[in-house]
Amino acid sequence: MSGQIQSTELKHWHATVPNELRQHLVHTIVQSIIPGTQKATLIEPRLQNVVNFARSIEEDFYAASSSRSEYYRCIADKVYQFVKEMENIREGCRNQDIYEDITDRLARL
């Protein structure tokens, strides 16, 4: 994740967002998808698709936003969306485990 994040059209507020902050926001997006991910692990080949996906989200918001606050809000909304989706997936897995446990117990009766 050490590469420079690029943008094609510079807007006045872009100068107020250093590349290090943009990289941090990419890492935040990755963490919302895969909780507990450390920055050092982002160079692992198995995570490159997730990192590239997060980077493309950040770049899209950077290019499309008309202000720094809009950019932050878009990133925050996307992170929140991913966190909620992951919670729903985990809850679904827990419910599936509970369902399987109950059906296994009933089958043994």
C-alpha positions in Angstrom: 0.0 0.0 0.0 3.0 2.3 -0.3 2.2 3.5 -3.8 0.9 6.9 -4.5 -2.8 7.3 -4.9 -3.5 9.1 -8.1 -6.3 11.5 -9.2 -6.9 12.9 -12.6 -8.6 16.2 -11.9 -7.3 18.3 -9.0 -9.8 20.4 -7.0 -8.9 23.2 -4.6 -9.6 21.1 -1.5 -7.3 18.2 -2.7 -4.3 20.2 -1.6 -5.6 19.9 2.0 -5.6 16.0 2.0 -2.1 14.6 2.1 -1.4 11.2 0.4 -0.7 9.6 3.8 -4.2 10.5 5.0 -5.6 9.0 1.8 -3.6 5.8 2.4 -4.9 5.7 6.0 -8.5 6.0 4.7 -7.9 3.1 2.3 -6.7 1.1 5.2 -9.8 2.1 7.2 -12.0 0.8 4.3 -10.0 -2.4 4.3 -10.5 -2.8 8.0 -14.3 -2.3 7.6 -14.3 -5.2 5.2 -11.8 -7.4 7.1 -11.7 -6.3 10.7 -8.4 -6.6 12.5 -6.3 -6.1 9.3 -2.9 -4.6 10.1 -1.2 -2.2 7.8 1.8 -4.5 7.5 -0.5 -7.3 6.1 -1.8 -5.1 3.3 1.1 -6.1 1.1 0.2 -9.8 1.2 -0.9 -11.0 -2.2 -4.1 -12.6 -0.8 -5.3 -9.2 0.3 -4.4 -7.3 -2.9 -8.0 -7.6 -4.4 -9.5 -6.1 -1.2 -6.8 -3.3 -1.1 -7.4 -2.5 -4.8 -11.1 -2.5 -4.2 -10.8 -0.1 -1.2 -8.3 2.1 -3.2 -10.8 2.4 -6.1 -13.6 3.4 -3.6 -11.4 6.0 -2.1 -10.2 7.3 -5.5 -13.8 7.5 -6.7 -14.9 9.6 -3.7 -11.8 11.8 -3.9 -12.5 12.5 -7.6 -16.3 13.0 -7.2 -16.5 15.0 -4.0 -16.7 18.7 -4.2 -15.3 19.4 -0.7 -13.2 17.8 1.9 -16.2 17.3 4.2 -18.1 15.6 1.5 -15.2 13.3 0.8 -15.0 12.4 4.5 -18.7 11.8 4.7 -18.7 9.6 1.7 -15.8 7.5 3.1 -17.6 7.3 6.5 -20.8 6.3 4.9 -19.1 3.5 3.0 -17.2 2.3 6.0 -20.5 2.2 8.0 -22.2 0.3 5.2 -19.4 -2.3 5.1 -19.4 -2.7 8.9 -23.2 -3.2 8.9 -23.0 -5.7 6.0 -20.3 -7.7 7.8 -22.4 -7.7 11.0 -25.4 -9.0 9.1 -23.2 -11.7 7.5 -21.8 -12.7 10.9 -25.3 -12.7 12.4 -26.6 -14.9 9.6 -23.7 -17.3 10.2 -24.5 -17.4 13.9 -28.2 -18.0 13.1 -27.3 -20.7 10.6 -25.1 -22.4 13.3 -27.9 -22.2 15.8 -30.4 -23.6 13.3 -28.0 -26.5 12.4 -27.4 -27.1 16.1 -31.1 -27.3 16.8 -31.9 -29.5 13.9 -29.0 -31.8 14.8 -30.4 -32.1 18.4 -33.9 -32.7 17.1 -32.6 -35.4 14.7 -31.0 -37.2 17.6 -34.3 -37.4 19.6 
